[in-house]
Structure formats: C-alpha cells, structure tokens
Amino acid sequence: MRERISPEAQRFVRRNLDIAQRVAYLLDQHGWTQRDLARAVGKSESEISKWLSGQHNLTLKSIALLENALDADILVAPDNQSIGAKQAPHEELLSQSQAP
C-alpha cells in the first residue's frame, strides 16, 4: 500500500508541473521546441527535458535562465506594494550594482 504523500511533496509536484506548463506555453508562443530552448540556454536537450518533466527540483537560477531565454516571467512574486513594503531590499542592491 502506498504511503500518504506529504502536503509539501504534493505542493512541490504541483508547482513543478505549473512551471513545466508555463514553459510549454511560452515555447509554443515562440514557435520553439525543447531543442531550441536547450540551444538558447546552453544546455543539452536531455537536460531541458528533465527540467520540464515536472519532477526535477529547479533552482531559481535555472528558472531565471529560462525566463531570460523566453523573455517572459515564469514565476511571479507579489509586488512590494501588495505586501506593504516601500522598497524591496533587492531594488536597492540592483541599483547599487548598476551604478558607474
């Protein structure tokens, strides 16, 4: 008999499948295949296939790589105003790193 799947594991699988579906949608919008995406991000086609299986533990770095290649957001966090922040710390860090 199967063990009960933890709520965390269920959420993990659900979120990974959401990401995979979003990437599939964006690939379709670009008229790209997984091979095209692999070339765009400098990875093998098999690695992209693994990433999009819905069971791979994607890192934020790999998601950002996909977002950059597809020129679209995959993950969306609440904006600062909706969480009551005046300015997020990352905005200050980014502005400092871009200063001459």
C-alpha positions as CSV (number, residue, x, y, z in Angstrom):
1,M,0.0,0.0,0.0
2,R,1.3,3.5,-0.9
3,E,2.3,5.8,1.9
4,R,0.5,9.1,2.1
5,I,2.2,11.8,0.2
6,S,3.1,14.8,2.4
7,P,1.5,18.2,1.7
8,E,4.9,19.6,0.9
9,A,5.5,16.9,-1.7
10,Q,2.1,17.5,-3.3
11,R,2.8,21.2,-3.4
12,F,6.3,20.6,-4.9
13,V,4.9,18.4,-7.7
14,R,2.0,20.8,-8.4
15,R,4.4,23.8,-8.6
16,N,6.8,22.0,-10.8
17,L,4.0,21.0,-13.2
18,D,2.8,24.6,-13.2
19,I,6.3,25.7,-14.2
20,A,6.5,23.0,-16.9
21,Q,3.1,24.0,-18.3
22,R,4.1,27.7,-18.4
23,V,7.4,26.9,-20.2
24,A,5.5,24.7,-22.7
25,Y,3.1,27.6,-23.3
26,L,6.0,30.0,-23.9
27,L,7.7,27.6,-26.2
28,D,4.6,27.4,-28.2
29,Q,4.3,31.2,-28.3
30,H,7.9,31.4,-29.6
31,G,7.4,28.5,-32.0
32,W,10.3,26.8,-30.3
33,T,11.0,23.2,-29.4
34,Q,12.8,21.9,-26.4
35,R,15.9,21.6,-28.7
36,D,15.6,25.4,-29.5
37,L,15.3,26.2,-25.8
38,A,18.3,24.0,-25.0
39,R,20.4,25.9,-27.6
40,A,19.2,29.2,-26.2
41,V,20.3,28.4,-22.6
42,G,23.4,26.4,-23.5
43,K,22.1,23.1,-22.1
44,S,21.5,19.7,-23.6
45,E,18.1,18.7,-24.9
46,S,18.0,15.9,-22.4
47,E,18.7,18.3,-19.5
48,I,15.8,20.5,-20.6
49,S,13.6,17.5,-20.9
50,K,14.5,16.6,-17.4
51,W,13.8,20.1,-16.2
52,L,10.4,20.1,-17.8
53,S,9.4,16.7,-16.6
54,G,7.7,18.2,-13.5
55,Q,9.8,16.2,-11.1
56,H,13.1,18.0,-11.3
57,N,14.0,20.4,-8.5
58,L,14.5,23.5,-10.5
59,T,16.7,26.2,-8.9
60,L,15.9,29.9,-9.0
61,K,19.0,30.3,-11.1
62,S,17.7,27.8,-13.7
63,I,14.3,29.4,-13.7
64,A,15.9,32.8,-14.3
65,L,17.9,31.3,-17.2
66,L,14.6,30.0,-18.7
67,E,12.9,33.4,-18.1
68,N,15.7,35.2,-19.8
69,A,15.8,32.9,-22.8
70,L,12.0,33.1,-23.2
71,D,11.8,36.8,-22.4
72,A,8.9,36.2,-20.0
73,D,8.2,35.6,-16.4
74,I,7.7,32.0,-15.2
75,L,7.4,32.7,-11.5
76,V,5.7,35.8,-10.2
77,A,6.0,37.0,-6.7
78,P,3.7,39.6,-5.1
79,D,4.8,43.2,-5.8
80,N,6.1,45.3,-3.0
81,Q,3.0,47.5,-2.6
82,S,0.7,44.5,-2.2
83,I,2.8,43.3,0.7
84,G,3.1,46.7,2.3
85,A,6.8,47.3,1.6
86,K,8.0,50.7,0.5
87,Q,11.1,49.4,-1.4
88,A,12.3,45.9,-1.5
89,P,15.9,45.4,-0.4
90,H,16.7,43.8,-3.8
91,E,15.8,47.0,-5.6
92,E,18.4,48.9,-3.6
93,L,21.0,46.2,-4.3
94,L,20.3,46.2,-8.0
95,S,20.5,50.0,-8.3
96,Q,23.9,49.9,-6.5
97,S,25.3,47.2,-8.7
98,Q,24.3,49.2,-11.8
99,A,25.9,52.4,-10.6
100,P,29.1,53.5,-12.6
